[in-house]
Amino acid sequence: MPNRPCRRAYDHRVRDLVCEERDPALFAQLGIPRSTTASWIRRGCRPVVTTELFAQDEQQLRARVLKLERRVQLLLSVTRLLLLLVRLFGFRLDSQRVPSGEAKSSILGAIARAKQRIPVTVALRVLGLSASRYHAWLRLDQSCSVDDRSSCPRTIPTQLTHQEISTVHDMATAMEFRHMPIRVLALYAQRIGRVFAAPATWARLIRERGWRRPRQRVYPAKPKTGIRASRPNEIWHIDTSVIRLLDGTRTYLHAIIDSAP
């Protein structure tokens, strides 16, 4: 039988440094194949069992195992509660937009930390984030950040910026503009120089994003109780009706009512 090449082993500290720096050529002088370092980075850091555990007696090991089991149970309980909240409120990234670059960076950082313990596919399944969307965020140019409305040169000059959309939201949901229809409000925003967008754009944004405009009355509510007099001959109510006869003449009918109880 042909002799198989012996399997090379490397110190776990070398592997940890390569995973932390994410540089396959970090220890090129050791002759580590690039495929091996790339596999380390892809799989992430792994727990290492040292000789410190074997130096403890049986009682200490039992106490350590019991402590770890309690911690695992606590983490499992918290995880179940969080997953229950996610299922009840239906928040999943596959049906939600995340326009903020800061929020996307937080999600990517959380996935990077989770990759050290669980596979990326499991983390994406828990978050409801598709793999294509995740890799698209990773491929974004760092100089332009990951905002949906970034500071990069605009390829569509007529597209509203994030600040303009925020201004539309503030004006559409403001109490001081509740009496204005959408068309009047859009023209008013153009006249004062805040947002230059068509009324149809305003209507589309309000409809797609589910903004609720206030519907309170501008004028005071009509009184439900009429005029009340405290004594006779205090208030008289006169009503006049005009009746047109067949010969074309007009007859005026005056009705006079005393408002006293």
Rosetta constraint file for C-alpha pairs under 8 A:
AtomPair CA 10 CA 14 HARMONIC 6.98 0.50
AtomPair CA 10 CA 15 HARMONIC 7.47 0.50
AtomPair CA 11 CA 15 HARMONIC 6.86 0.50
AtomPair CA 12 CA 16 HARMONIC 6.19 0.50
AtomPair CA 12 CA 48 HARMONIC 7.37 0.50
AtomPair CA 13 CA 17 HARMONIC 6.19 0.50
AtomPair CA 14 CA 18 HARMONIC 6.28 0.50
AtomPair CA 14 CA 27 HARMONIC 7.94 0.50
AtomPair CA 15 CA 19 HARMONIC 6.23 0.50
AtomPair CA 15 CA 37 HARMONIC 7.70 0.50
AtomPair CA 15 CA 40 HARMONIC 6.69 0.50
AtomPair CA 15 CA 45 HARMONIC 7.40 0.50
AtomPair CA 16 CA 20 HARMONIC 6.11 0.50
AtomPair CA 16 CA 45 HARMONIC 5.82 0.50
AtomPair CA 17 CA 21 HARMONIC 6.04 0.50
AtomPair CA 18 CA 22 HARMONIC 5.52 0.50
AtomPair CA 18 CA 23 HARMONIC 5.84 0.50
AtomPair CA 18 CA 24 HARMONIC 6.57 0.50
AtomPair CA 18 CA 26 HARMONIC 6.45 0.50
AtomPair CA 18 CA 37 HARMONIC 7.05 0.50
AtomPair CA 18 CA 40 HARMONIC 7.48 0.50
AtomPair CA 18 CA 41 HARMONIC 6.95 0.50
AtomPair CA 19 CA 23 HARMONIC 7.45 0.50
AtomPair CA 19 CA 40 HARMONIC 6.37 0.50
AtomPair CA 19 CA 41 HARMONIC 4.86 0.50
AtomPair CA 19 CA 44 HARMONIC 5.95 0.50
AtomPair CA 19 CA 45 HARMONIC 6.21 0.50
AtomPair CA 22 CA 41 HARMONIC 6.02 0.50
AtomPair CA 24 CA 34 HARMONIC 6.03 0.50
AtomPair CA 24 CA 37 HARMONIC 5.06 0.50
AtomPair CA 24 CA 38 HARMONIC 5.86 0.50
AtomPair CA 24 CA 41 HARMONIC 7.77 0.50
AtomPair CA 25 CA 34 HARMONIC 7.11 0.50
AtomPair CA 25 CA 37 HARMONIC 7.83 0.50
AtomPair CA 27 CA 31 HARMONIC 7.54 0.50
AtomPair CA 27 CA 32 HARMONIC 7.14 0.50
AtomPair CA 28 CA 32 HARMONIC 6.31 0.50
AtomPair CA 32 CA 36 HARMONIC 6.88 0.50
AtomPair CA 32 CA 37 HARMONIC 7.16 0.50
AtomPair CA 33 CA 37 HARMONIC 6.69 0.50
AtomPair CA 34 CA 38 HARMONIC 6.04 0.50
AtomPair CA 35 CA 39 HARMONIC 6.13 0.50
AtomPair CA 36 CA 40 HARMONIC 6.34 0.50
AtomPair CA 37 CA 41 HARMONIC 6.32 0.50
AtomPair CA 38 CA 42 HARMONIC 6.16 0.50
AtomPair CA 39 CA 43 HARMONIC 6.08 0.50
AtomPair CA 40 CA 44 HARMONIC 5.82 0.50
AtomPair CA 40 CA 45 HARMONIC 7.34 0.50
AtomPair CA 41 CA 45 HARMONIC 7.76 0.50
AtomPair CA 43 CA 115 HARMONIC 7.57 0.50
AtomPair CA 43 CA 116 HARMONIC 7.42 0.50
AtomPair CA 43 CA 119 HARMONIC 7.85 0.50
AtomPair CA 44 CA 115 HARMONIC 6.49 0.50
AtomPair CA 44 CA 116 HARMONIC 4.99 0.50
AtomPair CA 44 CA 117 HARMONIC 7.96 0.50
AtomPair CA 45 CA 116 HARMONIC 5.55 0.50
AtomPair CA 46 CA 116 HARMONIC 7.05 0.50
AtomPair CA 46 CA 117 HARMONIC 7.69 0.50
AtomPair CA 49 CA 53 HARMONIC 7.60 0.50
AtomPair CA 50 CA 54 HARMONIC 7.90 0.50
AtomPair CA 51 CA 55 HARMONIC 6.54 0.50
AtomPair CA 52 CA 56 HARMONIC 7.11 0.50
AtomPair CA 53 CA 61 HARMONIC 7.50 0.50
AtomPair CA 56 CA 60 HARMONIC 5.97 0.50
AtomPair CA 56 CA 61 HARMONIC 6.41 0.50
AtomPair CA 57 CA 61 HARMONIC 6.32 0.50
AtomPair CA 58 CA 62 HARMONIC 6.14 0.50
AtomPair CA 59 CA 63 HARMONIC 6.25 0.50
AtomPair CA 60 CA 64 HARMONIC 6.13 0.50
AtomPair CA 61 CA 65 HARMONIC 6.08 0.50
AtomPair CA 62 CA 66 HARMONIC 6.10 0.50
AtomPair CA 63 CA 67 HARMONIC 6.15 0.50
AtomPair CA 64 CA 68 HARMONIC 6.19 0.50
AtomPair CA 65 CA 69 HARMONIC 6.10 0.50
AtomPair CA 66 CA 70 HARMONIC 6.25 0.50
AtomPair CA 67 CA 71 HARMONIC 6.28 0.50
AtomPair CA 68 CA 72 HARMONIC 6.11 0.50
AtomPair CA 69 CA 73 HARMONIC 6.18 0.50
AtomPair CA 70 CA 74 HARMONIC 6.18 0.50
AtomPair CA 71 CA 75 HARMONIC 6.18 0.50
AtomPair CA 72 CA 76 HARMONIC 6.06 0.50
AtomPair CA 73 CA 77 HARMONIC 6.16 0.50
AtomPair CA 74 CA 78 HARMONIC 6.31 0.50
AtomPair CA 75 CA 79 HARMONIC 6.03 0.50
AtomPair CA 76 CA 80 HARMONIC 6.10 0.50
AtomPair CA 77 CA 81 HARMONIC 6.32 0.50
AtomPair CA 78 CA 82 HARMONIC 6.24 0.50
AtomPair CA 79 CA 83 HARMONIC 6.10 0.50
AtomPair CA 80 CA 84 HARMONIC 6.06 0.50
AtomPair CA 81 CA 85 HARMONIC 6.34 0.50
AtomPair CA 82 CA 86 HARMONIC 6.31 0.50
AtomPair CA 83 CA 87 HARMONIC 6.21 0.50
AtomPair CA 84 CA 88 HARMONIC 6.09 0.50
AtomPair CA 85 CA 89 HARMONIC 6.09 0.50
AtomPair CA 86 CA 90 HARMONIC 5.61 0.50
AtomPair CA 86 CA 91 HARMONIC 5.62 0.50
AtomPair CA 86 CA 92 HARMONIC 7.49 0.50
AtomPair CA 87 CA 91 HARMONIC 7.23 0.50
AtomPair CA 91 CA 95 HARMONIC 7.71 0.50
AtomPair CA 91 CA 96 HARMONIC 7.46 0.50
AtomPair CA 92 CA 96 HARMONIC 6.39 0.50
AtomPair CA 92 CA 127 HARMONIC 6.25 0.50
AtomPair CA 92 CA 128 HARMONIC 5.01 0.50
AtomPair CA 92 CA 129 HARMONIC 7.38 0.50
AtomPair CA 93 CA 97 HARMONIC 7.05 0.50
AtomPair CA 93 CA 98 HARMONIC 7.91 0.50
AtomPair CA 93 CA 127 HARMONIC 6.34 0.50
AtomPair CA 93 CA 128 HARMONIC 5.13 0.50
AtomPair CA 93 CA 129 HARMONIC 5.20 0.50
AtomPair CA 94 CA 128 HARMONIC 5.41 0.50
AtomPair CA 94 CA 129 HARMONIC 5.37 0.50
AtomPair CA 94 CA 130 HARMONIC 6.64 0.50
AtomPair CA 98 CA 103 HARMONIC 6.97 0.50
AtomPair CA 98 CA 104 HARMONIC 6.82 0.50
AtomPair CA 99 CA 103 HARMONIC 7.96 0.50
AtomPair CA 99 CA 104 HARMONIC 7.96 0.50
AtomPair CA 99 CA 147 HARMONIC 5.77 0.50
AtomPair CA 99 CA 148 HARMONIC 4.88 0.50
AtomPair CA 99 CA 149 HARMONIC 7.39 0.50
AtomPair CA 100 CA 104 HARMONIC 6.48 0.50
AtomPair CA 100 CA 146 HARMONIC 7.50 0.50
AtomPair CA 100 CA 147 HARMONIC 5.24 0.50
AtomPair CA 100 CA 148 HARMONIC 6.77 0.50
AtomPair CA 101 CA 105 HARMONIC 6.14 0.50
AtomPair CA 101 CA 145 HARMONIC 6.44 0.50
AtomPair CA 101 CA 146 HARMONIC 4.53 0.50
AtomPair CA 101 CA 147 HARMONIC 4.03 0.50
AtomPair CA 101 CA 148 HARMONIC 7.23 0.50
AtomPair CA 102 CA 106 HARMONIC 6.26 0.50
AtomPair CA 102 CA 146 HARMONIC 7.82 0.50
AtomPair CA 102 CA 147 HARMONIC 7.71 0.50
AtomPair CA 103 CA 107 HARMONIC 6.29 0.50
AtomPair CA 104 CA 108 HARMONIC 6.18 0.50
AtomPair CA 104 CA 137 HARMONIC 7.72 0.50
AtomPair CA 104 CA 146 HARMONIC 6.88 0.50
AtomPair CA 105 CA 109 HARMONIC 6.05 0.50
AtomPair CA 105 CA 146 HARMONIC 7.59 0.50
AtomPair CA 106 CA 110 HARMONIC 6.13 0.50
AtomPair CA 107 CA 111 HARMONIC 6.23 0.50
AtomPair CA 108 CA 112 HARMONIC 6.13 0.50
AtomPair CA 108 CA 134 HARMONIC 7.98 0.50
AtomPair CA 108 CA 138 HARMONIC 7.99 0.50
AtomPair CA 109 CA 113 HARMONIC 6.30 0.50
AtomPair CA 110 CA 114 HARMONIC 6.10 0.50
AtomPair CA 111 CA 115 HARMONIC 6.08 0.50
AtomPair CA 111 CA 120 HARMONIC 7.20 0.50
AtomPair CA 111 CA 123 HARMONIC 6.53 0.50
AtomPair CA 111 CA 124 HARMONIC 7.87 0.50
AtomPair CA 112 CA 116 HARMONIC 7.30 0.50
AtomPair CA 113 CA 117 HARMONIC 7.86 0.50
AtomPair CA 114 CA 118 HARMONIC 5.95 0.50
AtomPair CA 114 CA 119 HARMONIC 7.81 0.50
AtomPair CA 114 CA 120 HARMONIC 7.63 0.50
AtomPair CA 114 CA 123 HARMONIC 6.90 0.50
AtomPair CA 115 CA 119 HARMONIC 5.58 0.50
AtomPair CA 115 CA 120 HARMONIC 5.64 0.50
AtomPair CA 115 CA 123 HARMONIC 7.64 0.50
AtomPair CA 118 CA 122 HARMONIC 6.63 0.50
AtomPair CA 118 CA 123 HARMONIC 7.00 0.50
AtomPair CA 119 CA 123 HARMONIC 6.63 0.50
AtomPair CA 120 CA 124 HARMONIC 6.15 0.50
AtomPair CA 121 CA 125 HARMONIC 6.08 0.50
AtomPair CA 121 CA 131 HARMONIC 7.73 0.50
AtomPair CA 122 CA 126 HARMONIC 6.28 0.50
AtomPair CA 123 CA 127 HARMONIC 6.34 0.50
AtomPair CA 124 CA 128 HARMONIC 5.83 0.50
AtomPair CA 124 CA 129 HARMONIC 5.02 0.50
AtomPair CA 124 CA 130 HARMONIC 6.52 0.50
AtomPair CA 124 CA 131 HARMONIC 7.02 0.50
AtomPair CA 125 CA 129 HARMONIC 6.47 0.50
AtomPair CA 125 CA 130 HARMONIC 7.70 0.50
AtomPair CA 129 CA 133 HARMONIC 6.85 0.50
AtomPair CA 129 CA 134 HARMONIC 6.75 0.50
AtomPair CA 130 CA 134 HARMONIC 6.25 0.50
AtomPair CA 131 CA 135 HARMONIC 6.15 0.50
AtomPair CA 132 CA 136 HARMONIC 6.00 0.50
AtomPair CA 133 CA 137 HARMONIC 6.34 0.50
AtomPair CA 134 CA 138 HARMONIC 6.49 0.50
AtomPair CA 135 CA 139 HARMONIC 6.20 0.50
AtomPair CA 136 CA 140 HARMONIC 6.51 0.50
AtomPair CA 137 CA 146 HARMONIC 6.87 0.50
AtomPair CA 140 CA 144 HARMONIC 7.77 0.50
AtomPair CA 140 CA 145 HARMONIC 7.24 0.50
AtomPair CA 140 CA 146 HARMONIC 6.40 0.50
AtomPair CA 141 CA 145 HARMONIC 6.49 0.50
AtomPair CA 141 CA 146 HARMONIC 7.67 0.50
AtomPair CA 142 CA 146 HARMONIC 7.38 0.50
AtomPair CA 144 CA 150 HARMONIC 6.21 0.50
AtomPair CA 144 CA 151 HARMONIC 6.37 0.50
AtomPair CA 144 CA 152 HARMONIC 5.54 0.50
AtomPair CA 145 CA 150 HARMONIC 6.65 0.50
AtomPair CA 146 CA 150 HARMONIC 7.17 0.50
AtomPair CA 148 CA 162 HARMONIC 7.98 0.50
AtomPair CA 149 CA 161 HARMONIC 5.89 0.50
AtomPair CA 149 CA 162 HARMONIC 5.37 0.50
AtomPair CA 160 CA 164 HARMONIC 5.92 0.50
AtomPair CA 160 CA 165 HARMONIC 6.47 0.50
AtomPair CA 161 CA 165 HARMONIC 6.33 0.50
AtomPair CA 162 CA 166 HARMONIC 6.19 0.50
AtomPair CA 163 CA 167 HARMONIC 6.23 0.50
AtomPair CA 164 CA 168 HARMONIC 6.25 0.50
AtomPair CA 164 CA 194 HARMONIC 7.99 0.50
AtomPair CA 164 CA 195 HARMONIC 6.19 0.50
AtomPair CA 165 CA 169 HARMONIC 6.25 0.50
AtomPair CA 166 CA 170 HARMONIC 6.25 0.50
AtomPair CA 167 CA 171 HARMONIC 6.19 0.50
AtomPair CA 167 CA 194 HARMONIC 7.57 0.50
AtomPair CA 167 CA 195 HARMONIC 7.24 0.50
AtomPair CA 168 CA 172 HARMONIC 5.94 0.50
AtomPair CA 168 CA 195 HARMONIC 7.18 0.50
AtomPair CA 168 CA 202 HARMONIC 7.21 0.50
AtomPair CA 169 CA 173 HARMONIC 6.11 0.50
AtomPair CA 169 CA 206 HARMONIC 7.82 0.50
AtomPair CA 169 CA 211 HARMONIC 7.39 0.50
AtomPair CA 170 CA 174 HARMONIC 5.86 0.50
AtomPair CA 171 CA 177 HARMONIC 6.82 0.50
AtomPair CA 172 CA 177 HARMONIC 7.14 0.50
AtomPair CA 172 CA 178 HARMONIC 7.69 0.50
AtomPair CA 172 CA 182 HARMONIC 7.80 0.50
AtomPair CA 172 CA 185 HARMONIC 7.81 0.50
AtomPair CA 172 CA 206 HARMONIC 7.89 0.50
AtomPair CA 172 CA 211 HARMONIC 7.84 0.50
AtomPair CA 172 CA 213 HARMONIC 6.20 0.50
AtomPair CA 173 CA 177 HARMONIC 7.78 0.50
AtomPair CA 173 CA 178 HARMONIC 7.46 0.50
AtomPair CA 173 CA 211 HARMONIC 7.16 0.50
AtomPair CA 173 CA 212 HARMONIC 6.57 0.50
AtomPair CA 173 CA 213 HARMONIC 4.88 0.50
AtomPair CA 173 CA 214 HARMONIC 6.39 0.50
AtomPair CA 174 CA 178 HARMONIC 6.59 0.50
AtomPair CA 174 CA 213 HARMONIC 7.61 0.50
AtomPair CA 174 CA 214 HARMONIC 7.42 0.50
AtomPair CA 175 CA 214 HARMONIC 6.37 0.50
AtomPair CA 177 CA 185 HARMONIC 7.39 0.50
AtomPair CA 178 CA 213 HARMONIC 6.83 0.50
AtomPair CA 178 CA 214 HARMONIC 5.69 0.50
AtomPair CA 178 CA 215 HARMONIC 6.52 0.50
AtomPair CA 178 CA 216 HARMONIC 7.42 0.50
AtomPair CA 179 CA 218 HARMONIC 6.68 0.50
AtomPair CA 180 CA 184 HARMONIC 5.91 0.50
AtomPair CA 180 CA 185 HARMONIC 5.69 0.50
AtomPair CA 181 CA 185 HARMONIC 6.06 0.50
AtomPair CA 182 CA 186 HARMONIC 6.06 0.50
AtomPair CA 182 CA 199 HARMONIC 6.46 0.50
AtomPair CA 182 CA 202 HARMONIC 6.95 0.50
AtomPair CA 182 CA 203 HARMONIC 6.79 0.50
AtomPair CA 183 CA 187 HARMONIC 6.32 0.50
AtomPair CA 183 CA 199 HARMONIC 4.95 0.50
AtomPair CA 183 CA 200 HARMONIC 7.94 0.50
AtomPair CA 184 CA 188 HARMONIC 6.04 0.50
AtomPair CA 185 CA 189 HARMONIC 6.13 0.50
AtomPair CA 186 CA 190 HARMONIC 6.43 0.50
AtomPair CA 186 CA 195 HARMONIC 7.83 0.50
AtomPair CA 186 CA 196 HARMONIC 7.94 0.50
AtomPair CA 186 CA 197 HARMONIC 6.87 0.50
AtomPair CA 186 CA 198 HARMONIC 6.61 0.50
AtomPair CA 186 CA 199 HARMONIC 5.30 0.50
AtomPair CA 186 CA 202 HARMONIC 6.83 0.50
AtomPair CA 187 CA 191 HARMONIC 6.19 0.50
AtomPair CA 187 CA 198 HARMONIC 7.85 0.50
AtomPair CA 187 CA 199 HARMONIC 7.37 0.50
AtomPair CA 188 CA 192 HARMONIC 6.31 0.50
AtomPair CA 189 CA 193 HARMONIC 6.10 0.50
AtomPair CA 189 CA 194 HARMONIC 5.34 0.50
AtomPair CA 189 CA 195 HARMONIC 5.46 0.50
AtomPair CA 189 CA 196 HARMONIC 7.01 0.50
AtomPair CA 190 CA 194 HARMONIC 6.18 0.50
AtomPair CA 190 CA 195 HARMONIC 5.57 0.50
AtomPair CA 190 CA 196 HARMONIC 4.99 0.50
AtomPair CA 190 CA 197 HARMONIC 7.29 0.50
AtomPair CA 197 CA 201 HARMONIC 6.26 0.50
AtomPair CA 197 CA 202 HARMONIC 7.09 0.50
AtomPair CA 198 CA 202 HARMONIC 6.63 0.50
AtomPair CA 199 CA 203 HARMONIC 6.24 0.50
AtomPair CA 200 CA 204 HARMONIC 6.12 0.50
AtomPair CA 201 CA 205 HARMONIC 6.18 0.50
AtomPair CA 202 CA 206 HARMONIC 6.21 0.50
AtomPair CA 203 CA 207 HARMONIC 6.07 0.50
AtomPair CA 204 CA 208 HARMONIC 5.95 0.50
AtomPair CA 205 CA 209 HARMONIC 5.86 0.50
AtomPair CA 206 CA 210 HARMONIC 5.74 0.50
AtomPair CA 206 CA 211 HARMONIC 5.10 0.50
AtomPair CA 206 CA 212 HARMONIC 7.66 0.50
AtomPair CA 207 CA 211 HARMONIC 6.96 0.50
AtomPair CA 217 CA 221 HARMONIC 7.58 0.50
AtomPair CA 227 CA 259 HARMONIC 7.60 0.50
AtomPair CA 228 CA 259 HARMONIC 6.68 0.50
AtomPair CA 228 CA 260 HARMONIC 7.10 0.50
AtomPair CA 228 CA 261 HARMONIC 7.73 0.50
AtomPair CA 229 CA 234 HARMONIC 6.30 0.50
AtomPair CA 229 CA 235 HARMONIC 6.23 0.50
AtomPair CA 229 CA 259 HARMONIC 5.83 0.50
AtomPair CA 229 CA 260 HARMONIC 4.93 0.50
AtomPair CA 229 CA 261 HARMONIC 6.83 0.50
AtomPair CA 230 CA 234 HARMONIC 7.34 0.50
AtomPair CA 230 CA 260 HARMONIC 6.36 0.50
AtomPair CA 230 CA 261 HARMONIC 7.30 0.50
AtomPair CA 231 CA 260 HARMONIC 5.50 0.50
AtomPair CA 231 CA 261 HARMONIC 7.27 0.50
AtomPair CA 232 CA 258 HARMONIC 7.01 0.50
AtomPair CA 232 CA 259 HARMONIC 7.44 0.50
AtomPair CA 232 CA 260 HARMONIC 4.77 0.50
AtomPair CA 232 CA 261 HARMONIC 7.48 0.50
AtomPair CA 233 CA 258 HARMONIC 6.34 0.50
AtomPair CA 233 CA 259 HARMONIC 7.75 0.50
AtomPair CA 233 CA 260 HARMONIC 6.88 0.50
AtomPair CA 234 CA 258 HARMONIC 7.87 0.50
AtomPair CA 234 CA 259 HARMONIC 7.52 0.50
AtomPair CA 234 CA 260 HARMONIC 6.99 0.50
AtomPair CA 235 CA 258 HARMONIC 6.27 0.50
AtomPair CA 235 CA 259 HARMONIC 5.49 0.50
AtomPair CA 235 CA 260 HARMONIC 7.00 0.50
AtomPair CA 236 CA 256 HARMONIC 6.78 0.50
AtomPair CA 236 CA 257 HARMONIC 5.75 0.50
AtomPair CA 236 CA 258 HARMONIC 4.69 0.50
AtomPair CA 236 CA 259 HARMONIC 5.78 0.50
AtomPair CA 237 CA 256 HARMONIC 5.66 0.50
AtomPair CA 237 CA 257 HARMONIC 5.10 0.50
AtomPair CA 237 CA 258 HARMONIC 6.29 0.50
AtomPair CA 237 CA 259 HARMONIC 6.71 0.50
AtomPair CA 238 CA 254 HARMONIC 6.79 0.50
AtomPair CA 238 CA 255 HARMONIC 5.57 0.50
AtomPair CA 238 CA 256 HARMONIC 4.52 0.50
AtomPair CA 238 CA 257 HARMONIC 6.47 0.50
AtomPair CA 239 CA 254 HARMONIC 5.75 0.50
AtomPair CA 239 CA 255 HARMONIC 5.11 0.50
AtomPair CA 239 CA 256 HARMONIC 6.58 0.50
AtomPair CA 240 CA 252 HARMONIC 6.73 0.50
AtomPair CA 240 CA 253 HARMONIC 5.63 0.50
AtomPair CA 240 CA 254 HARMONIC 4.57 0.50
AtomPair CA 240 CA 255 HARMONIC 6.35 0.50
AtomPair CA 241 CA 252 HARMONIC 5.80 0.50
AtomPair CA 241 CA 253 HARMONIC 5.09 0.50
AtomPair CA 241 CA 254 HARMONIC 6.53 0.50
AtomPair CA 242 CA 250 HARMONIC 6.56 0.50
AtomPair CA 242 CA 251 HARMONIC 5.82 0.50
AtomPair CA 242 CA 252 HARMONIC 4.72 0.50
AtomPair CA 242 CA 253 HARMONIC 6.33 0.50
AtomPair CA 243 CA 250 HARMONIC 5.63 0.50
AtomPair CA 243 CA 251 HARMONIC 5.04 0.50
AtomPair CA 243 CA 252 HARMONIC 6.23 0.50
AtomPair CA 243 CA 253 HARMONIC 7.43 0.50
AtomPair CA 244 CA 248 HARMONIC 6.19 0.50
AtomPair CA 244 CA 249 HARMONIC 5.91 0.50
AtomPair CA 244 CA 250 HARMONIC 4.56 0.50
AtomPair CA 244 CA 251 HARMONIC 6.33 0.50
AtomPair CA 245 CA 249 HARMONIC 5.45 0.50
AtomPair CA 245 CA 250 HARMONIC 6.06 0.50
AtomPair CA 245 CA 251 HARMONIC 7.30 0.50
